[in-house]
Structures are given as C-alpha cells and as structure tokens.
Amino acid sequence: MRQHPPRTSHRRYGVERARLDRGRAEKLRKHGALAVSVWLVRDDDGSPTHLTVDGTRSLPFWSTSARAQRAAKIWGRGLRVESMPLDTWCDGVLPDADRDGLVIGINWSGPRLVGWSFTAEEVLNRLAAAN
C-alpha cells in the first residue's frame, strides 16, 4: 500500500471496539503517550500490509526505530525504516487507513512479527486516554 499524503482534518469513525487484555492496552498507552514519532517499514512502492487471521489487511507501525529495524530485517526485500510525526500519523494516515478498510498493527514482534491490530478509532481513543 502506498502512503497517502497527510490530511489536516481529524476524523472520527464509528467502528466497533475490540476487547484487549489489560497488559497490552497499558503498553500501548505508555508508548503512545511518550512518542512524538511512529516508525514504519517501506520500500519505493510503499509500506507492506499483512493479512490478519480474520482476513482484514493490517498496516504495521512501531513505537521505536529499533523495533522497526528488527521488522525490516525479518521481512527483508529491501525494506527501510522511516519515522513519521505522531500528528501526521493521527491526522492523515489513520483516517486514510480506515477509509481503505485497513487496521493498524502496533509493535509487532518476535521471529514471525506477530501482535495486535486495532481500528484507527481504537488507536486514536487509546492515545487520547493516555494524554
């Protein structure tokens, strides 16, 4: 998926909320509250999306450069790591991802890069709750 240009308006979407275990939700809040940037992996064609268990496409992001570097190394294929300001991500990428039917992968880890994916609204609500 190619990254869409940032938008200046912030949109809210009525999307059903998924349940999270308390530890994962707290970790997301902690990283989101401290972050001024998010990290992604991409190549010249854009960022990779991955099929989730329920068949939804997920667009992954990380809270640190080191986490994203590990993902780029595991996936290979010439992927590079880039950062994006948190406000650009919230105001542009998340609404675009929602419109495109994508969920957002957060801090995937491990040798197979697995983890949680959330709707754009869930991500924005958790970031708002952390502030």
N, C-alpha and C positions, 0 to 999 in steps of 0.2 A: 504494500500500500504506500502510495506517495503521501508525504506530509502536506496537509493543506496550509495555505497561508494563515497567519494569526488573524483572528477577528477581534474587534474592540468591544463588542457587547457580550454580556454574560447571560446565558440562557439556562432556564431550569426545565427539566423534563419530568413528567410523571411516569416513573419507571418503578415497578415493584421491587421492594428491597429483599435482598437475600440475607440469610442468617449467617453470622460469623461467630467463631469461638472467641471468647474474651481476649485471649492472649494475642491472636493475630490482629484484632481490631486495635488493641492498645499499641502494638508495634507500628501499625500504620499511622496512628495518631502521632506517636512520638517522632517518627521520621518526617511526616508531613509538616509538623509544627516547626521543626528545625531547618527544613530545607528552604533554600532560595532558588534551587535549580532541580530539575529532574534529568535523568540520564537515559539515553536510548541508544540502540544499535541500529545501524543502517548501512546501505551501500548507495551507489549512484541512482538506483531505481527507487529508493525509499526504505521504509522500515518493514521488517518481516511481520506478518501476522501468523497466528497459530490457531489451529482448530482445538476448541475445548471439548471436554467429554460430552457436553450436551449439544455439540455441533455449532456453537457460536464462535465466531472469529475473535481472537484476543490480540490486542496490541500491547506488548510489554514495555514497561518502564522501570527504572531503578532509582533508588534514593542516593546512591553514591557512584562515583566513577569506577571504583574497584569492583563493585557488583556487576556493572555493565561490561567492564573489561572481561570478567570471567565468562559472561554470556557470549560476547563476541568471540572469545577463544573457543568455547564449546561448539558454537554453531559454525564458526569458520566462514567459508565462502566470501572472504574479502570484506566482512563487516567491520565497520569502525564505530567508535564510541563518540557521541556528541552530547553536549549539555543543552538545556533549554530553560529559560527563566520560568519559574513556577507560575507567574501570572500569565505568560504566553500559553503555557500548557493548559491552565484552568480556563482561560477565556477563548482560546482558539482550538486547541487540539481535542480537548474533551467534548465540547459540543459537536465538532466535526465527526469524531468517532461515534458519538451517539447517533447522529443523523445517518451515518453509514452502517449502523447496526453492529458496531464493534463494542466489545467490553475491554476493560483496561487491566492488563496483567501488572501486578505490583510485586517488585523484588523477587522474581522467580529465582530459585537457587537449586543447588545440587547438580549432580552429574547429568541429569536429564532436563534441567531447568524447569522445575515444576513449582507451582504455587497458586495463589488465589488470583481470581479475576473478578472485577467489580464493574457495575454500570458506571457511567460518567456521573450520574447523580449521587450514587453511593460514595464515590471518591470525593466529590465536592462537599457532601454532607459531613464526611469524616474530617476533612481539612477544616471546615468551618467549626466543628465541635472542638478541634484541637486549639483553636485560637481564642 
